[in-house]
């Protein structure tokens, strides 16, 4: 079994929607909802942290770019 450390958030969100049994017609809406929650959580984390991490200053790779899109 592999760890989730190397898996991008986009893949994890798609996997969560797939495993939840969401009907195919509603899966895109569920993905959008989960991505919105992730973006809100990231914004709250950045707003509440005293000093942002160096990685939080700007996206460094495709997975991080995908997080902020």
Buried (B, 14 or more C-beta within 10 A) or exposed (E): EEEEEEEBBBEEBBEEBEEEEBEEEEBEEBBEEBBEEBEEEBEEEEEEEEEEEEEEEEBEEEBBEBBEE
